[in-house]
Amino acid sequence: MDEEKKIKYENTLFQKTLVRHKKLITVLGSMSNYEPDNKAFGILKPINYYALMLCLYDADFKCQYPGCTKDSDLTLHHLVKRNVKELISLRRYLPIRHYWGNKIILCKDHHDLVDNCVPKEPNNPNIHRRDCLCKKKINQIKKKFAKVSNGRK
């Protein structure tokens, strides 16, 4: 790992967020009941928020597709797809699916390209819909990391 990357990952907010994320993933993996009303589904929101923070920071808040530098219309792309759920137990699937290392940041165009999706058509419910990450949320996360980098936190 080059020195610049090493310094990047020594960021204290990155480290704290990573620890929190891993602890929640461990809790999720240790649960035995995955009924929709179970608390397993209650911890998915913070797990996914921490994953979003880690992924955005790792991607320098822009698309990770080779050669692309777009910083708008960003989406989270899962490397392990939903169809894997049929092959493994839910207890193993959920922690893998929601772990930050299973996600990368792509702009909407490259996400559609990678997933071989057709463009969104509002009148056709069978077309895969791609929601972009809220720019306001991205900027809030960027500011959190900037504060730590500038030594304010």
Secondary structure, 3 states (H helix, E strand, C coil): CCHHHHHHHCCHHHHHHHHHHHHHHHHHHHCCCCCCCCCCCCCHHHHHHHHHHHHHHHCCCCCCCCCCCCCCCEEEEECCCHHHHHCCCHHHHHHHHHCHHHEEEEEHHHHHHHCCCCCCCCCCCCCCCCCCCCHHHHHHHHHHHHHHHCCCC
